[in-house]
């Protein structure tokens, strides 16, 4: 029973970390000089819920509101650099999450209170290189290649009646990804965009799609959309499949 709780808690911890941390590339719609680097960044709020199945067959179903209430703190930053047709993107994210739950379990016919305290620290980094293969007044197309990496360290305290158990676990995932992003200008200020990628590595398969729209201001874009990201794994260790879906709202800035 304790092992089952540990494995499920670790699965949920990874889900919490990923749902807040996974990032989408920053567009650079303005024409960049071939000689000079142009820099930009972005900040997003992604209201993603988490669904999936762990290796024991238990369902993972975590709402965005549950994720927010368990968040202790975090640091997120995305930066991009563009020169000519090339864009380099980097994202570094740190999250600290604490989840406390209480329930009652039937131990040999005797009801016992079960308290579970999960503390985790998560580090996520995403590196991408994009090349603009087509650009006109109406549309642009970027092809991307890169990698996603995240690491989660989990401390678990389980109290069952008078019995106390402590455990620690950690895990990391590294996947190579390829993708594309299309942008369609509707007017001088309004535009539609769609980003998609697919990859593999430590995961059997991972893919993501994000349609959205944006409004350009002088130095800032306001963007909104809907994102879905999914991973599939066959390692039999922690998670068999997991996906993150929800609306997104954010700002992109240039400097």
C-alpha positions as CSV (number, residue, x, y, z in Angstrom):
1,X,0.0,0.0,0.0
2,X,2.8,2.5,0.9
3,X,4.6,1.7,-2.3
4,X,1.4,2.3,-4.3
5,X,0.9,5.7,-2.6
6,X,4.5,6.6,-3.2
7,X,4.3,5.7,-6.9
8,X,1.0,7.6,-7.4
9,X,2.3,10.6,-5.5
10,X,5.4,10.7,-7.7
11,X,3.3,10.5,-10.8
12,X,1.1,13.4,-9.7
13,X,4.2,15.4,-8.8
14,X,5.5,15.1,-12.3
15,X,2.1,16.0,-13.6
16,X,2.0,19.2,-11.5
17,X,5.5,20.2,-12.6
18,X,4.9,19.6,-16.3
19,X,1.5,21.3,-16.5
20,X,2.9,24.6,-15.3
21,X,6.3,24.4,-17.0
22,X,6.1,23.2,-20.5
23,X,6.7,26.0,-22.9
24,X,5.8,27.1,-26.4
25,X,8.2,29.0,-28.7
26,X,8.2,32.8,-28.9
27,X,7.3,34.2,-32.3
28,X,9.3,36.9,-33.9
29,X,7.0,38.5,-36.4
30,X,8.9,41.6,-37.1
31,X,11.5,41.5,-39.9
32,X,14.9,41.0,-38.4
33,X,18.1,42.4,-39.8
34,X,20.6,39.9,-41.3
35,X,23.4,41.7,-39.4
36,X,21.9,42.4,-36.0
37,X,20.4,40.2,-33.3
38,X,16.9,41.0,-32.1
39,X,15.8,39.8,-28.6
40,X,12.4,39.0,-27.1
41,X,10.7,37.1,-24.4
42,X,7.3,35.9,-23.2
43,X,5.3,35.2,-20.1
44,X,2.2,32.9,-20.1
45,X,-0.5,31.7,-17.9
46,X,-1.6,28.2,-19.1
47,X,-4.8,27.0,-17.4
48,X,-4.0,23.3,-18.1
49,X,-5.6,20.4,-16.5
50,X,-3.8,17.1,-16.4
51,X,-5.1,13.6,-17.4
52,X,-3.3,10.3,-17.8
53,X,-2.6,6.8,-16.5
54,X,0.2,5.7,-14.3
55,X,2.0,2.3,-14.6
56,X,-0.3,0.7,-12.1
57,X,-3.3,1.6,-14.1
58,X,-4.5,4.4,-11.8
59,X,-6.0,7.4,-13.5
60,X,-4.4,10.9,-13.1
61,X,-6.9,13.7,-13.2
62,X,-5.8,17.0,-11.8
63,X,-7.6,20.3,-12.3
64,X,-5.8,23.6,-12.9
65,X,-7.3,25.0,-9.6
66,X,-5.7,22.1,-7.7
67,X,-2.3,22.8,-9.3
68,X,-2.5,26.5,-8.3
69,X,-3.4,25.9,-4.7
70,X,-0.4,23.6,-4.2
71,X,2.1,25.9,-5.7
72,X,4.7,27.3,-3.2
73,X,6.7,29.3,-5.6
74,X,8.5,29.4,-8.9
75,X,10.7,31.2,-11.3
76,X,10.0,31.1,-15.1
77,X,11.8,32.9,-17.9
78,X,11.8,32.6,-21.7
79,X,14.1,34.5,-24.0
80,X,14.6,34.5,-27.8
81,X,17.2,35.8,-30.1
82,X,16.7,36.3,-33.8
83,X,19.1,37.1,-36.6
84,X,18.0,36.9,-40.2
85,X,16.0,33.7,-40.7
86,X,17.3,32.0,-37.5
87,X,15.8,32.2,-34.1
88,X,17.2,30.7,-30.9
89,X,14.9,30.0,-27.9
90,X,15.8,29.2,-24.3
91,X,13.5,28.6,-21.3
92,X,14.6,28.0,-17.7
93,X,11.9,27.1,-15.1
94,X,12.0,26.3,-11.4
95,X,8.9,25.2,-9.4
96,X,8.3,24.3,-5.8
97,X,5.1,22.5,-4.9
98,X,3.7,21.1,-1.7
99,X,0.5,18.8,-1.6
100,X,-1.0,17.6,1.6
101,X,-3.9,15.1,1.6
102,X,-5.8,13.1,4.2
103,X,-8.0,10.1,3.9
104,X,-9.1,7.0,5.7
105,X,-7.9,3.5,4.8
106,X,-9.2,0.1,5.9
107,X,-6.2,-1.7,7.5
108,X,-7.1,-5.3,8.4
109,X,-10.7,-4.3,9.0
110,X,-9.7,-1.3,11.1
111,X,-10.2,2.2,9.7
112,X,-7.0,4.3,9.9
113,X,-6.3,7.9,9.0
114,X,-3.8,8.3,6.2
115,X,-1.9,11.6,5.8
116,X,0.2,12.1,2.7
117,X,2.6,15.1,2.3
118,X,4.3,15.4,-1.0
119,X,7.0,18.1,-1.6
120,X,8.7,18.5,-4.9
121,X,11.2,20.7,-6.7
122,X,11.1,20.7,-10.5
123,X,13.6,22.1,-13.0
124,X,12.6,22.4,-16.7
125,X,14.6,23.6,-19.6
126,X,13.7,23.9,-23.3
127,X,16.1,24.7,-26.1
128,X,15.0,25.3,-29.7
129,X,16.4,26.5,-33.0
130,X,14.0,27.8,-35.6
131,X,14.6,28.6,-39.3
132,X,12.1,30.7,-41.3
133,X,11.6,28.9,-44.6
134,X,8.8,31.2,-46.0
135,X,7.8,34.8,-45.3
136,X,5.5,37.2,-47.0
137,X,3.2,40.1,-45.9
138,X,0.5,37.6,-45.2
139,X,2.2,34.4,-43.9
140,X,5.3,33.0,-42.4
141,X,6.5,29.4,-41.8
142,X,9.2,28.4,-39.3
143,X,10.7,24.9,-38.9
144,X,12.1,24.0,-35.4
145,X,14.4,21.4,-33.9
146,X,15.5,21.1,-30.3
147,X,15.0,19.2,-27.0
148,X,12.9,19.2,-23.8
149,X,14.3,18.2,-20.4
150,X,12.8,18.2,-17.0
151,X,13.9,16.8,-13.6
152,X,11.7,16.3,-10.5
153,X,12.8,15.6,-7.0
154,X,10.1,14.3,-4.6
155,X,10.0,13.9,-0.8
156,X,7.1,11.8,0.5
157,X,5.8,11.5,4.1
158,X,3.1,9.0,4.7
159,X,1.4,8.6,8.2
160,X,-0.9,5.7,8.6
161,X,-2.2,5.7,12.2
162,X,0.9,5.5,14.4
163,X,3.1,4.3,11.5
164,X,5.3,6.9,9.7
165,X,7.1,6.3,6.4
166,X,9.4,8.6,4.5
167,X,10.6,8.2,1.0
168,X,12.4,10.2,-1.7
169,X,12.4,9.7,-5.5
170,X,13.6,11.6,-8.6
171,X,13.2,11.3,-12.3
172,X,14.1,13.1,-15.5
173,X,13.1,12.9,-19.1
174,X,14.9,14.1,-22.2
175,X,13.3,14.2,-25.6
176,X,14.4,15.5,-29.0
177,X,11.6,17.3,-30.9
178,X,11.0,18.7,-34.3
179,X,8.1,21.1,-35.2
180,X,6.7,23.9,-37.3
181,X,4.9,27.2,-36.7
182,X,2.6,29.0,-39.2
183,X,1.5,32.6,-38.8
184,X,-1.3,34.3,-40.8
185,X,-1.6,38.1,-40.7
186,X,-5.3,39.1,-40.6
187,X,-4.5,42.9,-40.4
188,X,-1.7,45.1,-39.3
189,X,-2.4,44.2,-35.7
190,X,-4.3,40.9,-35.6
191,X,-2.8,37.5,-36.6
192,X,-3.5,33.8,-36.2
193,X,-0.8,31.2,-35.4
194,X,-0.5,27.4,-35.1
195,X,2.5,25.6,-33.5
196,X,3.0,21.8,-33.5
197,X,5.8,19.5,-32.6
198,X,6.5,15.8,-32.2
199,X,9.4,13.9,-30.7
200,X,10.9,11.0,-28.9
201,X,13.7,10.0,-26.7
202,X,13.2,8.9,-23.1
203,X,9.5,9.0,-23.9
204,X,8.0,6.7,-26.5
205,X,6.4,9.6,-28.2
206,X,5.5,13.2,-27.3
207,X,3.5,15.7,-29.4
208,X,2.0,19.1,-29.0
209,X,-0.4,21.4,-30.8
210,X,-1.3,25.0,-30.1
211,X,-3.6,27.2,-32.2
212,X,-4.0,30.8,-31.1
213,X,-4.3,34.4,-32.1
214,X,-2.5,37.6,-31.1
215,X,-2.8,41.4,-31.2
216,X,0.3,43.5,-31.8
217,X,1.1,46.6,-29.8
218,X,4.3,48.7,-30.2
219,X,6.6,46.5,-28.1
220,X,4.2,43.9,-26.7
221,X,1.9,41.3,-28.2
222,X,-1.2,40.0,-26.3
223,X,-1.7,36.3,-27.2
224,X,-4.4,33.7,-26.4
225,X,-5.1,30.2,-27.6
226,X,-5.6,26.6,-26.6
227,X,-2.7,24.1,-26.0
228,X,-2.6,20.3,-25.9
229,X,0.6,18.4,-25.1
230,X,0.8,14.6,-24.7
231,X,3.4,12.1,-23.7
232,X,3.4,8.3,-24.1
233,X,5.9,6.1,-22.3
234,X,6.6,2.3,-22.3
235,X,9.2,2.1,-19.5
236,X,6.7,0.7,-17.1
237,X,8.2,2.8,-14.3
238,X,5.9,5.7,-13.4
239,X,3.6,7.0,-16.1
240,X,2.2,5.2,-19.2
241,X,0.5,8.3,-20.8
242,X,-0.3,11.8,-19.7
243,X,-1.6,14.9,-21.4
244,X,-2.0,18.6,-20.6
245,X,-4.8,20.7,-22.1
246,X,-6.2,24.1,-21.5
247,X,-6.6,27.7,-22.5
248,X,-3.5,30.0,-22.6
249,X,-3.2,33.8,-22.2
250,X,0.0,35.7,-22.2
251,X,2.2,38.6,-23.5
252,X,5.2,38.6,-25.7
253,X,7.7,41.5,-25.6
254,X,10.6,42.7,-27.8
255,X,13.6,44.7,-26.7
